[in-house]
Amino acid sequence: MECLYLAPKDQDLVECYEVMEGLNNLRPAQVQKLLEACGSIKVKRLFLFMANKAGHDWLNYLKLDRVDLGSGKRRIVNDGVYDATYLITVPRALAIDAE
């Protein structure tokens, strides 16, 4: 989540996704607590987008109705691809096979 906070200015989003791909053994209860405590809408939306794209099973156990994802659209990068699920614009390299 800290990497996502620094993205895209100080941390490459594709690198963040590569880290996310390896996080298949996270404990849903701990992720739930972290998401609920996180104050950054950008971080939460990117985290969930990447977890969904990576196909992590633990995502199915989260109670997303308890996570404040804010309202409105967020543009993470210019000239990216819009993801309607999380209302964010992500780099084209991440949007490939996003659904």
Secondary structure, 3 states (H helix, E strand, C coil): CHHHHHCCCCCCHHHHHHHHHCCCCCCHHHHHHHHHHCCCHHHHHHHHHHHHHHCCHHHHHCCHHHCCCCCCCEECCCCCEEECCCCEEECHHHHCCCC
